[in-house]
Amino acid sequence: MNPARRQLLAGALALGLAPRALAAGKAPGQLTTLARWASGDRNLVPVSLSEGKLLFAGERTLGLLDPAASTLPWQVAHSIAGGARFRPRGHDGIVLCGGRTEIAAWRPGEQQALWRYRAVDQIGTPCLAGRLACFGDGHKLLAVDLESGRILWYFAAIADTRISYAPVVAGDTLFVGPGDGRLYALSLADGQLRWHVDRMQEWQYLRQLHVDGTTLVAGSYKEKLYGLDTGNGQQRWEFSAGNFINSQHVANGLACLWSPTGWVYAIDTASGKIRWRHRTNDYRGGVHNWGALMAELVSNDKEVHALDLNNVLHVLARDDGRALADLKLPEPVRPFVTLLGDRRLICAGNSGDLLLLEMPPLSA
């Protein structure tokens, strides 16, 4: 968990933020282990789904996972200094993997990287836009050809800042918030500036950018989630969550986030209105309180899933936030959950094993 989030949790406990006690709940159900694969890497980053395949990476390894196969179809020692720090990404038969010091691309099945780029300063989390990989190196945003590694263009923000978080693409426009108080809209084709908005005093640093329709959803260091117009950056709405916004999940008209004040919120991305909220903690230490969230929220068409520090997966109804199940994981896991179809999901144990798990039937 982010150290700042731990501090906020401690502050909430000290202040006794407990408007009401939680109702007694049922003992957690159990997730069933269907299969496991040994990756040989105890520090796996979140798995990603790409073109029907599962990609995994960690301190030493990069590979493919096929839930229908008994062995891993491809795995390579990536040799990235410092290990992978963000989830691998794939497009059109090429996989991108990297960390703060280096980023590289592979064709699955091959052992040698197609190309490597070593940081001048520090590499930020990338995004893929077709066959273009866009990522920060210090205060510069680079657009790199995914197959050749050739830098096609770059955009320089204000010096002494770092583009640590991933940019996001909507149509032919790329949005980035490099930590200088500005939101930049760039031409995806050549990196030319289309417009920018300077709101250092309000948001300081925009993080975790997501596009939903014509709304850019962005978190800030100033305890607010923003909905901005993708056409001009003007604010449509803001939501105060009681902590800095770092890990909102945005999908199909809903922005979900967990606040250390003790709630999961679901925000309408068009209007900014709260659709629902679900109580997770009264901060009095009751046995039915959730542990603090371990991983980012994930969702499917019907449910929102939250993994807590007690290795319990909480399943909420996407339409109204009601609790559907609390499911105990069979062993301690890394901080991510990747949902598959047919009530299955992928986690990674602290041992380095990739786990295929199945949920029991849930309450209506």
N, C-alpha and C positions, 0 to 999 in steps of 0.2 A: 504494500500500500504506500501511496505517496506520503512522505513525512509530514507535509502540510496538512493532509487530511487527518493523520493521526493527532496532530496538534488541535485541530478543530474538534475532533471527537472528545479529546481530553477536556477542552474548554466547555463543551456541552455538558459533560458529566459534572464538572465543577459548578456550573451554573444551575444544575438541577432542572434541565429542560424536560419537564414531565407533565404535560397538560392533563393526561389521563393515562391510567394503566391499560396495558393490553389485556384483552380477553384471553382466557386459558385456551391453548391450542392443542391439537393432537400431536402425538409423537411422530417424528418424521417417518415417512415411508422409505423404501429402499430402491435405489437404482441397481439394475442387474448388469453385470459385466458379460458381454457377449463375446468379446475378443480383445486381445492385447498384442502389441507389437513392440519389441525392444528397439529403441532408437539409439541407445548408448549415450544419450545426452540428458543430463539431469536438469538442465536449465532451458527447456524449450519455451519459445515465445508463442503467442497465439497462432493456431492453425488457421489457414484460409482456404476457402473454396474458390477454385478457379477452373472454369470450363469443364465442370464435372469432376474435377480432381481435387484432392486434399493436399496442400503443401505444408510442410513443417520445417522448422529450423531452430537451432539453438546455439550453444557456445561453439560447437565444433562441426555440426552436421546440417545438411540440407537434403530434403528428400520428398518423395511422393508417397501417399498413403491411399490404398484402395480398400475400402471396407469389405469388399467381397473376396479379397485375396488373403492367403495365410501368411505371406511374406511381403516385405516392402518392395515394390517394383523398382525403385531407384533411390539411392542414397549416396551422397558424396561428402567428403571432408572439405568444407568450404574455405578453410584457412583465412578467414576474415579476422583480423586483429581485434581483440575485444569481444568477438562473437556477435551473433545476430541480436539486434536490439528492437527490431520491428518485424511484424509478420511478413513472410515472403508473399510476393505478388506474382501473378502470371498473366500472360496474354499471348495468344497466337503461337503457342509452343515454346515460349521463352519465360524463364522464371527469374525474378529479381530478388536478391537477398542482400542484407547488409546491416551495418551498425554505425556507430558514431565516427569511426575512422576510415571506413571503406565500404564500397557498395559494388556488387558484381552481378553478372547475368549468366545463366546456363541454359542449355537445351537439355531437358530431362533425358536421361539415358547416357549422357556424356559426362566424363569426369573433369574435363578442362573447361574453365570459364570462357565464355565468348569475349568478355572484356572485364576490366576492373578499373574503378575510379577511386583514387585515394584522396582523402580530404585535405584541403589547404588549411581549414580551420576545424569545422565540425559538421558532419552530415546530419540533416534532418530527415524526418519520416517522409518517404516518397509517396507520390500518387502516380498511377498509370492512366494515360489518356491515349487509348489506342496503342500505337507503337512508339509512344513518347513516354519517357520516364522523367518526372519533374520532382526535384528535391532541392533543399537548401544546402549550401556549403557556407557557413558563416552567414554574412548578410546578403549573399548572392543566391538567387534562384536560378538553377540550371535546368535546361530542357535537353535531354540526351536521347539520341536514337537508341531504342531498346535492343536492336540487333547488333549494331556496330559499336555503341558506346560513344559515338561522336557527339560533341556538344554542338547543338544546333543554334541555341541562343542563350543568353543569360540576362537577368534583370537584377540590378543592384539597388537594394534598399539602403537605408541610412547606415553608415559604418558603425561598428561597435554593437550591432544587433545580431541576432542569430535566428534564422528561419528554422526553428526546431520542429514545428508541427507541419503536417501534410497540407499542401494546397488542395483545392478542390475545383473540379471542372463542371461548368454548365454550358452545354452547346460549344461555342467556339471561344468561350471566355474562361480564363483561369483566375481564381481568387486566392489571395495569400495574405496572411496577417503576420508579419515578421517580428513583431515585438517592439515596433517603434510608434505604437499608438495609431497606426494607419491600417486601413483595409485597401488593398490594391486589386484592381481588375485589369488583367493583361490579356492581350491577344494570344490565343493559344498557338497561332501559326508562327508568330515572330517575336513574342514577348513585349510588344509595344504597349505602353501604358494607355489604357482607355479612360480611366478615371480613378481617383482615390478619395477616401474619406479619412479625415484626421480627427480622432476623438480620444486622444491620449488621456484626458482627464476622466472620461466616462469609463473606458474599458481597458486602458493600458495595454493589454496583450490579448489578442483574440486567439482562441485555441479550439481545436476539434471542429473544424468547419465542415458543414454538411449542406447539401442542396436538396430541397424537397419542393418540387414544382418551381415556382418563381421566388421562393423564400430561401435565403441563406441563413442557416441556423448556426450561431457561433457562441461559444462560452467565453467568459472573461475572467480576469483576476479580481474583478470588483463585485463578485457574488451575484452576477446577473447572467441570464441567458438572453440572447438577442435574436430577433427575427428581422432580417434586413432584406430589402428589395434587391434582387439580383441584377436589375437594370441600372440602378444608380446608387445603391448602397444606403439609401435612406431607411431609417428605422420604421418598422411596422409595429413592433411590440417589444417589450422587455419583461422579464420575469425574474424576481428576486428569490433566490433559493436559500439564503442564509449561509452560504459558503462559496468559495470560488468554484467556477464551473469547469470541470476537467474531462468528464467522461459521459456526455450525453449520447444517447442512442437515438438515431433519427431514421424512421422508416414509415412510408405510406401515411403521411399526414400527422404523425405523432412523434414528439420528442420526449423521450423518457430519461429521467435522471434520478440519482439517489442523493439526498441531502443528509449530512451528518446531524441535522436537526431531528432526524428520525422518520423521514418519509421518502417513499418513491413517488415522484410526480410524473404525470403524463400531460403534456402540453400540446394543444392544437397548433401545428406549425403555421397555419394560415392566419389565425387570429391571436395566438398567444394566450388563449384562455385555458384554464386548468380543466381538463376533461375528467380527471379523477386523481386521487392521491391515496396511497396505501401506507398505513402506519407500520413501521418496522421496529421501533425501539422507543421505550419510555425513559431510558437512561436511569432506571432504578435497579437494573440487574435482574429483572424477573427471568424465570427459566424459559419463558416463551419468547423473549426478545430475540431478534436476529443478531447474529454477529455483524460487525461492519462489513460492507461489501468488499469482496476480494477481487472481483472482475467487473468489466464493463457489462452493462445490461445487454441482452440480446432478445430477439423476438422472432415469431413467425406470424402467420395470418391471424391466429387466435390467442396467442399467449405472449407474455413477457417473462423472461427468465433471469433470475438474479442469484448469483453464487456468493455465499457469505464466507467469512473467515473460519466458521465452524465446519466447513465442507458440507454445507447443506444448500441444495438448489431449491429456491422458492419459485413457484410457478403461479403467475397472476393472469387473470383474464384480461385480454388486451382491450376489450370494450369498456370495462368498468372497474378494473383493478381488484376484483374480488380474489381471495386466495383459493387456488385450485388444489395445490399440494405443496408440502415440504418434503423434499427427497434427500435422504442421506447418501452421500457418495461412498462407495465401498472402500476408499482409501484417500489419504491426503493428496491434493492435486495442485497443479500449477494454476495461476490466476486467469483462466479462460474457459469458455464453453463454446463449442461450435455445433450448431443445430443441424441435424440431417432430417430427412423425412421419416415417416413411419415410427415416430416416438423414439428415435435414436439420436444420440449426440456423441461428440468426440471430446474427451478431456485428456490431460497428460498427468500421470502420477509423478510424485516427487522422485520416484526411482528412475524416471526417464522413459517409462513405458507409455505408449499411446493407447488409450482405452476407448473401446466402442461400448457405450452404455445404452440401456433401454429403460424407458420410463414405464411404470405400471399404468393401467387405465386410470384416468383422472375423473374427478367428480364433475358433474355437469354444471 
